[in-house]
Amino acid sequence: MANSPSDAASDPASAPASGAVPETMRAVEIAEPGGPEALRLTQRKTPRPGPREVLIRTAAAGVNRPDVLQRMGLYPPPPGASDLPGLEVAGEIVALGADVTEWTVGDVVCALLPGGGYAEYAAADAGSCLPVPEGIPVEHAAGLPETFFTVWANVFDDAGLSPGETLLVHGATSGIGATAITLAKAMGAKVIATAGSEAKRDVAKTLGADAVYCYREDPWEEEIAAAGGADVVLDMAGGDFVPRNLACLNPHGRHVSIAFLRGADAPVNIFTVMRKRLRLSGSTMKARTLKEKAEIAQRLKENVWPLLESGAVVPVIDRTFPLAEAGAAHRHMEDGAHVGKILLKTR
């Protein structure tokens, strides 16, 4: 039966006593590529941290679109990474690798992972960890790393969005979309968004979007261009949205691709790129080097964590599922009705 634990995993691992780490832990694995029913609660050996890693006793893990793609067999983990899904967690550090000096046992952190987050314990590179912001519940902090690393790296580092410029965000109420809207507004930019329903348009406006279009009905590229255009597009759609994005970009605009929910192939009019002097780029976070991720983490700590601690930026949490219901969490994501982050409570 989907999400039914094996006999070996029927009893949750007990909490370690004063620093002791159990030999095994509960985790969710991908039994075989397929639908949400492919996610199976099981018992795994607890990882041990490498020289530059910390071991986190997780409180929660974030659920992200790449997890869905991995479950379907379309996005394998990087070489050497855990085969378990899960790209972000939050919890308490319970063990340190020999070369870790910046963290201590007992620190409460959130961390970006190359995999392994759907588990009671996860090993994370020390440079990919950040302190849980003051005032943010630790479970909610599990939904910070993947979206904030991604938005900062693409919108601010790569595209160079500046105060006073206009950002166009598709998928306004997804985890990435909600983060992009709230962070761009906090940094002094104007935000235009698209959403698939009137209800989601209303949510995007409450998040701070200055204008929101229904991508199913509105000629949004024409209306955006007529209203002054966009300077940066954060595109998760790909496919037929790309030429429409280019049509509403201003001269010297920047188009950043981070997903392709509408298809990986997109028709691009090169003359439009030339005439407007546009810049097109794209990236994934999962395959970046540890050095790159550590550099992004430092910029987040300096520029974004104060906004989270002051309440100027607030994480948008949709729903939290128990670890054993990871399949239901994936179904909820694929249904597309969520607003913000979906989390798995690992304890």
C-alpha positions in Angstrom: 0.0 0.0 0.0 1.3 3.5 -0.8 3.3 5.1 2.0 2.9 2.1 4.3 6.0 1.5 6.4 7.8 -1.8 6.3 7.8 -4.0 9.4 11.3 -2.8 10.2 10.2 0.8 10.1 6.9 0.5 12.0 8.3 2.0 15.2 9.8 5.5 14.9 13.4 5.7 15.9 13.7 7.0 19.5 15.3 10.3 20.2 19.1 10.0 20.9 20.1 10.5 24.5 22.4 13.5 25.2 24.4 13.4 21.9 24.0 9.7 21.1 23.0 9.1 17.4 21.0 6.0 16.6 22.3 3.5 14.1 19.1 3.6 12.1 16.4 6.2 11.2 13.1 6.4 9.5 13.4 7.7 5.9 11.3 7.9 2.8 12.8 6.3 -0.3 11.8 6.0 -3.9 10.9 2.3 -4.4 10.9 2.7 -8.1 10.3 5.6 -10.6 6.6 6.4 -10.7 3.8 8.2 -9.1 3.4 9.4 -5.5 2.8 5.8 -4.4 6.5 5.1 -5.2 7.5 6.9 -2.0 7.9 4.4 0.7 8.6 4.8 4.4 11.6 2.6 5.4 14.4 2.2 7.8 17.9 3.3 6.7 21.3 3.5 8.3 21.8 6.9 9.9 24.4 8.8 7.9 27.7 9.9 9.4 29.1 13.3 8.5 32.1 13.7 6.3 35.0 15.9 7.2 33.3 19.2 6.1 29.7 18.0 7.0 27.4 18.3 9.9 24.7 15.8 10.9 21.3 17.3 11.5 18.6 15.7 13.6 15.8 17.1 11.4 12.6 18.6 12.5 11.1 19.0 9.1 12.0 18.9 5.4 10.8 20.9 2.5 9.0 19.4 -0.5 10.1 20.8 -3.9 9.4 20.3 -7.6 12.8 18.6 -8.2 11.8 15.9 -5.6 8.8 15.1 -7.8 11.0 14.9 -10.9 13.4 12.6 -9.1 10.5 10.4 -8.0 9.5 10.1 -11.6 13.0 9.1 -12.6 13.7 12.4 -14.5 16.1 14.1 -12.2 18.8 11.8 -10.6 20.8 13.0 -7.6 24.3 14.3 -8.2 27.2 11.8 -8.0 27.9 10.9 -4.4 24.6 12.3 -3.0 22.0 10.4 -1.1 19.4 8.6 -3.2 16.7 9.8 -0.8 14.7 12.8 -2.0 14.7 16.0 -0.1 16.8 19.2 -0.8 16.3 21.1 2.4 15.8 20.5 6.1 15.9 22.3 9.5 16.8 20.9 12.8 19.6 20.6 15.4 23.2 19.7 14.7 24.1 16.5 16.6 27.5 15.6 15.2 30.3 17.4 13.4 32.9 16.4 10.8 36.5 16.6 11.7 37.1 19.8 9.7 34.0 21.8 10.8 34.8 24.8 12.9 32.0 27.2 12.2 29.2 25.2 13.9 28.9 23.4 17.2 26.7 20.6 18.4 23.4 22.0 19.5 23.2 24.7 16.9 19.8 25.0 15.2 20.1 25.4 11.5 18.4 25.0 8.1 20.4 23.5 5.3 20.4 23.1 1.5 21.1 19.5 0.5 21.9 17.6 -2.7 19.5 14.9 -1.4 18.6 13.0 1.7 16.2 15.4 3.4 13.2 13.0 3.7 14.6 11.4 6.8 15.1 11.8 10.6 18.8 12.6 10.1 20.6 14.3 7.2 24.2 15.1 6.5 24.8 18.6 5.1 27.9 20.5 4.0 28.8 23.0 6.6 28.9 25.8 4.1 25.3 25.1 3.0 23.9 25.7 6.5 22.4 28.8 7.9 21.1 29.6 11.4 17.4 29.4 11.8 16.3 33.1 11.7 15.2 34.4 15.1 11.4 34.4 15.3 10.9 31.7 12.6 9.7 28.3 13.9 12.3 25.6 13.2 9.8 23.5 11.1 9.0 26.6 8.9 12.7 27.2 8.5 12.9 23.9 6.6 11.1 25.7 3.7 13.7 28.5 3.4 16.9 27.1 1.8 15.8 25.8 -1.6 13.6 28.8 -2.5 15.8 31.5 -1.0 19.0 30.1 -2.5 17.3 29.8 -5.9 15.7 33.2 -5.9 18.7 35.0 -4.7 21.1 33.3 -7.0 19.0 33.8 -10.1 17.1 37.1 -9.6 19.8 39.1 -7.7 23.2 37.5 -8.4 22.6 36.5 -12.0 19.9 38.9 -13.3 21.0 41.8 -11.0 17.5 43.0 -10.1 17.9 46.5 -8.7 15.6 48.7 -6.6 13.0 50.4 -8.9 13.2 47.8 -11.6 10.3 45.5 -12.5 10.3 41.7 -12.0 7.9 39.3 -13.8 7.3 36.1 -11.8 5.3 33.1 -13.2 3.8 30.6 -10.8 3.1 33.4 -8.3 1.8 31.2 -5.5 4.4 28.4 -5.7 7.1 28.3 -3.1 9.6 30.0 -5.5 6.9 32.4 -6.7 5.9 33.5 -3.2 9.5 33.9 -2.2 10.4 35.9 -5.3 7.5 38.3 -4.8 8.1 39.0 -1.1 11.9 39.3 -1.4 11.8 41.5 -4.5 9.3 43.8 -2.9 11.5 44.0 0.3 14.5 44.9 -1.9 12.6 47.8 -3.5 11.5 46.3 -6.8 8.1 46.4 -8.5 6.6 42.9 -9.1 4.3 41.7 -11.8 3.0 38.1 -11.5 0.9 35.5 -13.3 -1.4 33.0 -11.7 -3.9 30.4 -12.9 -7.1 31.5 -11.1 -8.8 34.5 -9.5 -8.2 33.1 -6.1 -4.5 32.8 -6.7 -4.4 36.2 -8.2 -5.8 37.5 -5.0 -3.2 35.6 -2.9 -0.4 37.0 -5.1 -1.6 40.5 -4.4 -1.7 39.9 -0.7 2.0 38.8 -1.0 2.8 42.2 -2.5 2.6 41.8 -6.2 1.7 45.2 -7.9 -0.2 43.6 -10.7 -1.3 40.0 -11.4 -2.5 38.5 -14.6 -4.3 35.2 -15.3 -2.0 33.3 -17.6 -4.9 31.1 -18.9 -6.9 34.0 -20.2 -5.1 37.4 -20.3 -2.8 38.5 -23.1 -0.4 39.3 -20.3 2.6 40.0 -22.4 0.8 42.7 -24.3 -0.6 44.3 -21.1 2.7 44.2 -19.3 4.5 45.7 -22.3 1.8 48.5 -22.5 2.2 49.2 -18.7 5.9 49.7 -18.9 7.4 46.3 -19.4 9.6 44.1 -17.2 13.3 44.3 -16.6 13.8 40.8 -15.3 11.7 37.6 -15.9 12.0 34.6 -13.5 10.6 31.9 -15.7 9.5 28.5 -14.4 7.3 27.7 -17.4 9.5 27.5 -20.5 7.9 26.3 -23.7 5.5 28.8 -25.3 5.9 31.3 -22.5 9.5 32.2 -23.5 8.7 34.2 -26.6 5.9 35.9 -24.7 8.4 36.8 -21.9 10.8 38.3 -24.4 8.0 40.3 -25.9 7.4 42.2 -22.7 11.0 42.6 -21.6 12.4 46.1 -21.7 15.7 46.9 -23.5 18.6 45.3 -21.6 16.2 42.9 -20.0 17.3 39.7 -18.3 15.5 36.4 -18.7 16.3 33.6 -16.2 15.0 30.1 -16.7 14.8 27.8 -13.7 12.3 25.2 -14.8 10.3 24.2 -17.9 6.8 23.1 -16.8 5.4 23.9 -20.2 8.2 22.2 -22.1 12.0 22.3 -22.5 11.9 23.5 -26.1 11.1 27.1 -26.7 11.0 29.2 -29.9 13.2 32.2 -29.6 13.3 35.1 -32.1 17.0 36.0 -32.2 16.2 39.4 -33.7 14.1 40.3 -30.6 17.1 39.3 -28.5 19.5 41.4 -30.6 17.2 44.4 -31.0 16.5 44.7 -27.3 20.0 43.6 -26.3 18.5 41.0 -24.0 20.4 38.4 -21.9 19.1 34.9 -21.5 20.4 32.6 -18.8 19.4 29.6 -16.7 20.5 27.4 -13.9 19.8 24.6 -11.5 20.7 24.7 -7.8 21.1 21.0 -7.2 24.3 20.6 -9.3 26.1 23.7 -8.1 29.4 23.2 -6.4 29.6 23.3 -2.6 31.8 26.4 -2.9 29.1 28.2 -4.9 26.4 27.2 -2.4 28.5 28.4 0.5 29.0 31.8 -1.2 25.2 32.1 -1.8 24.6 31.2 1.8 26.9 34.0 3.0 25.1 36.6 0.8 21.7 35.3 2.2 22.9 35.7 5.7 24.1 39.2 5.1 21.2 40.5 2.9 18.1 38.4 3.6 18.3 36.9 7.0 17.9 40.4 8.7 14.7 40.8 6.6 13.4 37.5 7.9 14.2 38.3 11.5 12.6 41.8 11.3 9.4 40.4 9.7 9.9 42.4 6.5 9.9 39.0 4.7 7.7 36.2 6.0 7.9 32.6 4.8 4.7 31.4 3.2 3.8 27.9 4.4 1.0 26.0 2.7 0.7 22.7 4.6 2.7 20.3 6.7 2.4 16.5 6.3 3.8 13.7 8.5 6.9 12.0 7.0 4.9 8.8 6.4 2.5 10.8 4.2 5.2 12.0 1.7 3.2 10.6 -1.1 0.2 12.7 -0.2 2.4 15.7 0.0 3.6 15.0 -3.6 0.0 14.6 -4.8 -0.8 18.0 -3.1 2.0 19.6 -5.0 1.1 18.1 -8.3 -2.5 19.2 -7.9 -1.2 22.7 -8.0 -3.6 24.1 -5.4 -0.9 24.9 -2.8 0.2 28.4 -1.9 3.8 28.6 -0.7 5.8 25.8 0.8 4.8 22.2 1.5 6.7 20.6 4.4 7.2 17.2 5.9 7.4 16.9 9.6 10.1 14.3 10.3 9.5 13.8 14.0 
